[in-house]
């Protein structure tokens, strides 16, 4: 098979990890583009090409994509729709990591009638979590409830928020402020972010979970009419949500998100020592019996002294690399809008990149 030409846009932690994973296989000709030439130089030891490019310049982006088979967009969510439009103009396949509902709907419209494929939401949540949820849902004759819980958490929380920055601040605040899709009594509804607070323990650790935007991906549309109740919540340590509500609502920073982002970047340290928690429960009838199925994983950071990687880096990059790999092998449709739930969970977990989700700690108790 001829090596596919892939351009990765963005050299943040996730973009760099995607570049490392794909270029190491020898099966892809990888180009990484970013406006930050200093960041590009950090990739100089990898077998790939780098290009200084400002992705917000539409015509320049289209020109660069015309020589590529696939583009992976690892830029902030607010550039997703424009980048997808550039991919459509250039005639290359499009993949991204966005959690933004509005951007995904725009990409879905761009994909209508297209000769190439458009697959947004290819990370952890949305992304892998939707693949798991669809797999569990398919096992039921009558699906009653499907609950999806995901957290990217510091392994050693020390501040009052019990949180460290592990991924994009833009994406974090976006999911805390936008309406949240869900299904209630078989009707698609919108819920308020930060509401729906619940507590649970997993593997002996106490957590809270609450509504956040985007994690369901396109599952509301895919499972409409099949499930009575469907929702997604982000997992944090107890107390986090209360303080975020004070910041966003009482101090009115929801209307000044740029100020909040500056504050968080200045005052909350980043960490590479994190853990990703995936917890999906499904209940319904199988052969006339009411049963529950659970999928639970904890994926930890790679503490390699020379090249440490956070758990969110590992899981997000593995998510998009696995679906690109499956796409290139012909396991997915080759044109139009692709949903995460079209990916087979067994195929994903057997994939060379998806196997990181198999390297998990046994969870002993759930309550």
Secondary structure as UniProt FT lines:
FT   STRAND          4..9
FT   HELIX           13..23
FT   TURN            24..25
FT   STRAND          28..34
FT   HELIX           37..41
FT   TURN            42..45
FT   STRAND          49..52
FT   TURN            55..56
FT   HELIX           58..65
FT   TURN            66..67
FT   STRAND          70..73
FT   HELIX           77..79
FT   HELIX           80..90
FT   STRAND          93..96
FT   HELIX           101..111
FT   TURN            112..113
FT   STRAND          117..119
FT   TURN            124..126
FT   HELIX           128..137
FT   TURN            138..139
FT   STRAND          142..154
FT   TURN            155..156
FT   TURN            160..161
FT   HELIX           169..177
FT   STRAND          180..184
FT   TURN            185..186
FT   STRAND          187..191
FT   TURN            193..194
FT   STRAND          198..202
FT   TURN            203..204
FT   STRAND          205..211
FT   TURN            215..218
FT   HELIX           219..223
FT   TURN            224..226
FT   STRAND          227..236
FT   TURN            238..239
FT   HELIX           240..245
FT   HELIX           246..250
FT   HELIX           253..255
FT   HELIX           257..267
FT   STRAND          274..286
FT   TURN            287..288
FT   STRAND          289..300
FT   HELIX           311..328
FT   TURN            329..330
FT   STRAND          336..337
FT   HELIX           340..342
FT   HELIX           345..350
FT   TURN            352..353
FT   HELIX           354..358
//
